Amino acid sequence: MSETAEKLKLELSQLSAKERAEIAYFLIHSLDEAIDDNLETAWDTELTQRLEDINRKTALGEPSSQVFSELREKYL
């Protein structure tokens, strides 16, 4: 990390929790500049389709117990 960043970290640590939260919010949202609008549209389309499948009762799913079991086996 650069010297400037280290100095900023030190100064920012002196701020109140509310002020740090505001700065954190700003910094996190400043990273969103690179969001691909096509990707957002694709996700919206996918989610809409999945919701329609659920409402029509044509969605294929698995019991949550099975999904969590498989995840535990894979990652634990």
TILOKOL-891392 format. One line per 8 residues: number of its first residue (from 1); for each residue x, z, y of C-alpha. Coordinates in Angstrom, 3 decimals, always signed. Example, Ala and Ser with C-alpha at 12.3 -4.5 7.8 and 13.67 -1.06 7.14 Angstrom:
<kelums>
1	+12.300,+7.800,-4.500  +13.670,+7.140,-1.060;
</kelums>
This chain:
<kelums>
1	+0.000,+0.000,+0.000  +1.286,-0.836,+3.452  +2.497,+1.758,+5.914  -0.432,+0.913,+8.190  -2.908,+1.516,+5.375  -1.273,+4.839,+4.532  -1.506,+5.931,+8.174  -5.161,+4.903,+8.273;
9	-5.880,+6.885,+5.116  -4.334,+9.970,+6.662  -6.278,+9.578,+9.903  -9.525,+8.781,+8.134  -9.218,+11.855,+5.944  -9.550,+13.937,+9.114  -13.019,+12.547,+9.896  -16.262,+14.210,+8.955;
17	-17.987,+13.246,+5.716  -20.636,+11.358,+7.688  -18.034,+9.354,+9.608  -16.110,+8.554,+6.409  -19.356,+7.442,+4.743  -20.110,+5.099,+7.650  -16.641,+3.592,+7.444  -16.876,+3.293,+3.653;
25	-20.214,+1.502,+4.040  -18.685,-0.872,+6.559  -15.657,-1.601,+4.373  -17.688,-2.183,+1.214  -20.039,-4.558,+2.985  -17.133,-6.379,+4.583  -16.108,-7.428,+1.063  -19.419,-9.257,+0.576;
33	-18.316,-12.181,+2.762  -17.148,-14.056,-0.327  -20.535,-13.964,-2.060  -21.460,-17.343,-3.454  -25.024,-18.216,-2.387  -25.394,-20.456,-5.428  -24.555,-17.528,-7.668  -27.162,-15.361,-5.954;
41	-29.756,-18.115,-6.390  -28.831,-18.520,-10.060  -29.246,-14.774,-10.673  -32.595,-14.760,-8.868  -33.766,-17.654,-11.036  -32.562,-15.949,-14.221  -34.202,-12.642,-13.350  -37.472,-14.337,-12.439;
49	-37.466,-16.189,-15.774  -36.758,-12.996,-17.703  -39.572,-11.171,-15.923  -41.962,-14.019,-16.701  -40.898,-13.886,-20.366  -41.568,-10.144,-20.448  -44.978,-10.554,-18.830  -45.907,-13.349,-21.301;
57	-44.570,-11.176,-24.134  -42.238,-13.972,-25.224  -39.056,-12.088,-24.393  -36.771,-11.300,-27.287  -35.284,-7.859,-27.152  -33.594,-5.166,-29.164  -34.355,-1.455,-29.316  -32.268,+0.510,-26.834;
65	-31.000,+2.751,-29.650  -29.486,-0.299,-31.323  -27.943,-1.583,-28.094  -26.389,+1.795,-27.248  -25.139,+2.215,-30.794  -23.392,-1.157,-30.659  -21.873,-0.311,-27.277  -20.576,+3.030,-28.575;
73	-18.991,+1.290,-31.577  -17.388,-1.304,-29.352  -16.059,+0.945,-26.559  -15.609,+4.432,-27.990;
</kelums>
